[in-house]
Amino acid sequence: MTAHVQAKPPTRRRRGTVRGSLLTILTWIVAFAMFFPILWMVFTSLKSERDAASSPPTFFVELSFDQYAGVFSRGIAPYLINSLTVSVLSTVFVLLLAIPAAYGLSIRPVKGWRDLLFFFISTRFMPVAASIIPLYLILKTIGGLDNVTVLSVLYIGINLPIAIWMMRSFFSEVPLEIVEAARVDGAGVRTEIIRIVLPIVAPGLAAAALICFIFAWNEYFLATILTASTARTAPPFLGSFVDGRGQFLAALSAASTLAVLPVVIAGWVAQKRLVRGLAMGAVK
């Protein structure tokens, strides 16, 4: 017998095409709406202060990079370096601690692993503002205020629970048959993690690293209260463009653009692994 494949009616095919086109147009509209504030910030950074403060907004104006020169002359470079230092240091140490912890909670589960998972996430229940006074007094007593290393340690404590939960989700996706085969061949725990498991979950590792980096880079509250000048990062520096004399929108937009660039570059470099990692680590 010859199988006959029933073709879809032309009307149904047209409906599918129209639906696909409408979905594509809607996606582009949503993407543009999400990207428009960034585009407007960059455009405003190229204006003069007078044009940036005009109402209604002006579009056909003379553009220049004078605001960026003014931001650098105001001394944004040390703040960007501090942000990069604390973000990279905290991210590296968070991953070094989160990988074995998540491995012990997924592939080699320890006794009471559910209670441990709850304990890790429970550390995020209390707002940071509720602990800022005792934290400030302790750091003042030991001389830890306005210190890049201390700020990095605090960011490690903030991001570590998130990284552990994410990495555990990624490790749970690893087929246990691969790990068991490595054990049969005599692989130890270190070999299992470094040579077997980590290459499989590399996209998830990139996703966790990028999220921890972004959280540390954008943190404002602790960086404002616990630092003064030596360890102050970029987010508190941006607030200095709004004072009693008014809002310097063009200069603030230029400084914000410079502050956003490292995160954008990191996301662009890791975009393929990031998308794959977030899909791999989906919570079941």
C-alpha positions in Angstrom: 0.0 0.0 0.0 1.2 3.5 -0.8 1.0 6.0 2.0 -0.7 9.2 1.0 0.5 12.3 2.9 -2.3 14.8 3.2 -1.0 18.3 2.3 -2.0 21.2 4.5 -4.7 23.4 2.9 -3.4 26.7 1.5 -5.5 28.6 4.0 -3.8 26.9 6.9 -0.4 27.5 5.5 -1.2 31.1 5.0 -2.4 31.4 8.6 0.9 29.8 9.8 2.9 32.3 7.7 1.0 35.3 9.0 1.3 34.0 12.6 5.0 33.6 12.2 5.4 37.1 10.6 3.4 38.7 13.4 5.4 36.9 16.0 8.6 38.1 14.4 7.4 41.7 14.2 6.3 41.5 17.9 9.7 40.1 18.9 11.5 43.0 17.2 9.2 45.5 18.8 9.8 44.1 22.3 13.6 43.9 21.6 13.6 47.5 20.5 11.6 48.6 23.5 14.1 46.8 25.8 17.1 48.3 24.0 15.7 51.8 23.6 16.8 53.1 27.0 20.4 52.1 26.3 20.3 53.7 22.9 18.8 56.9 24.4 21.5 56.9 27.1 24.3 56.7 24.5 22.6 59.4 22.3 22.3 61.7 25.3 25.9 61.2 26.2 26.9 62.7 22.9 24.9 65.9 23.5 25.8 69.1 25.4 24.2 69.6 28.8 21.9 72.2 27.4 20.6 69.9 24.6 20.3 67.0 27.0 18.1 69.0 29.4 15.8 70.5 26.7 12.1 69.7 26.9 10.8 68.4 24.5 13.9 66.4 23.6 15.9 67.5 20.7 17.1 65.1 18.1 19.0 67.1 15.4 21.8 68.5 17.5 25.6 68.6 17.2 27.1 65.5 18.7 30.6 65.2 20.3 32.6 63.1 22.7 33.3 66.1 25.0 31.2 64.5 27.9 33.4 61.4 27.8 36.6 63.6 28.1 34.9 65.4 31.0 34.1 62.1 32.8 37.7 60.9 32.5 39.0 64.2 33.7 36.7 63.9 36.7 38.5 60.7 37.6 36.2 57.8 36.6 39.1 55.4 35.8 40.0 54.4 39.5 36.3 53.6 40.2 36.1 51.4 37.1 39.3 49.6 38.1 37.9 49.0 41.6 34.6 47.7 40.1 36.5 45.4 37.8 38.8 44.2 40.6 36.1 43.3 43.1 33.8 41.8 40.4 36.5 39.6 39.0 37.9 38.5 42.4 34.5 37.8 43.9 33.4 35.9 40.8 36.5 33.7 40.7 36.4 32.8 44.4 32.6 32.2 44.2 33.1 29.7 41.4 36.0 28.0 43.2 33.7 27.5 46.3 30.5 26.8 44.4 31.8 24.1 42.1 32.8 21.5 44.8 29.8 22.5 47.0 27.3 22.0 44.1 29.1 18.8 43.1 28.6 17.4 46.6 24.9 18.4 46.5 24.2 16.7 43.1 26.5 14.1 41.7 28.0 13.0 45.1 25.1 14.0 47.4 26.1 14.3 51.1 23.8 13.4 54.0 21.2 16.1 54.6 21.8 17.8 51.3 18.3 19.2 51.2 18.9 21.0 54.5 22.2 22.4 53.2 20.5 23.7 50.1 17.8 25.4 52.2 20.5 26.9 54.4 22.4 28.4 51.5 19.3 30.1 50.0 18.1 31.2 53.5 21.1 33.4 53.7 19.4 35.6 51.1 16.2 35.9 53.0 17.3 38.9 55.2 17.8 42.2 53.3 21.3 43.6 53.3 20.0 46.8 54.9 19.0 44.8 58.0 22.6 43.8 58.6 24.4 46.9 57.5 24.7 48.5 61.0 26.4 45.5 62.8 28.5 44.9 59.6 29.6 48.5 59.5 30.6 48.5 63.2 32.5 45.2 62.8 34.4 46.5 59.8 35.1 49.8 61.6 36.5 48.0 64.6 38.9 45.8 62.5 39.8 48.5 60.1 38.0 47.0 57.1 36.2 50.0 55.8 37.1 51.4 52.4 39.0 48.2 51.5 38.7 46.4 48.1 39.5 43.0 49.6 36.8 43.3 52.2 34.3 44.4 49.6 35.2 41.4 47.5 34.7 39.0 50.4 31.3 40.5 51.1 30.3 40.0 47.4 31.5 36.4 47.7 29.1 35.9 50.6 26.2 37.5 48.6 26.7 35.6 45.4 27.8 32.2 46.7 24.3 30.9 47.4 23.1 31.8 44.0 26.1 30.2 42.3 25.6 27.0 44.3 22.0 26.7 43.3 22.8 27.4 39.7 25.7 25.0 39.5 23.8 22.2 41.3 21.1 22.6 38.6 23.7 22.3 35.9 25.5 19.3 37.5 22.1 17.5 37.8 22.0 17.5 34.0 25.2 15.5 33.7 24.4 11.8 32.9 25.5 9.7 35.9 26.7 6.9 33.5 29.6 9.2 32.3 30.7 9.8 35.9 30.3 6.1 36.8 32.4 5.1 33.8 35.1 7.6 34.9 35.1 6.0 38.4 35.4 2.5 37.0 38.5 3.8 35.1 40.0 4.9 38.5 39.2 8.6 38.3 39.3 10.5 41.6 37.0 13.3 42.7 39.3 16.0 41.3 39.6 14.2 38.0 35.8 13.7 37.8 35.2 17.4 38.4 38.0 19.0 36.3 38.2 16.6 33.3 34.8 15.0 33.1 32.1 17.2 34.6 33.3 20.7 34.0 33.7 20.4 30.2 30.1 19.2 30.0 28.7 22.0 32.2 31.0 24.7 30.7 28.0 26.7 29.3 26.4 26.7 32.7 29.6 27.7 34.3 29.8 30.7 32.0 26.2 31.6 32.8 26.8 31.5 36.6 30.1 33.4 36.2 28.4 36.2 34.2 25.5 36.5 36.6 27.8 36.7 39.6 30.0 39.3 37.7 26.9 41.4 36.9 25.6 41.3 40.4 29.0 42.3 41.9 29.5 45.0 39.2 26.1 46.6 39.8 26.0 46.4 43.6 25.4 49.9 45.0 24.3 49.7 48.6 27.4 48.2 50.3 29.8 50.1 48.0 28.2 53.4 49.0 28.2 52.8 52.8 31.3 50.8 53.3 33.7 52.7 51.0 34.8 56.3 50.9 37.5 56.9 48.2 40.1 54.2 48.0 37.7 51.3 47.3 34.7 53.1 45.9 33.3 51.5 42.8 31.6 52.8 39.7 27.9 52.7 40.8 28.4 55.2 43.8 30.5 57.4 41.5 27.6 57.8 39.1 25.5 59.3 41.9 27.9 62.1 42.2 26.6 63.6 38.9 23.4 64.5 40.7 23.9 67.2 43.4 22.4 70.5 44.6 23.3 72.2 41.4 21.0 69.9 39.4 21.3 66.8 37.2 24.1 66.7 34.7 22.3 64.4 32.3 24.8 64.3 29.5 27.8 63.7 31.8 25.8 61.1 33.7 24.9 59.3 30.5 28.5 59.3 29.4 29.6 57.8 32.7 26.8 55.3 32.7 27.8 54.2 29.2 31.3 53.6 30.3 30.1 51.7 33.3 27.8 49.5 31.2 30.5 48.6 28.6 32.3 45.9 30.6 29.1 44.0 31.3 28.0 44.3 27.7 31.4 43.1 26.4 31.3 40.2 28.9 27.8 39.2 27.8 28.7 39.5 24.1 31.8 37.3 24.5 29.9 34.6 26.5 26.5 34.9 24.7 26.6 31.5 23.0 27.6 29.7 26.2 25.2 31.9 28.2 22.1 31.0 26.2 23.0 27.3 26.2 23.9 27.3 29.9 20.6 29.0 30.9 18.7 26.4 28.9 20.7 23.5 30.3 20.2 24.7 33.9 16.4 25.1 33.6 14.7 24.3 36.9 12.6 21.2 36.6 
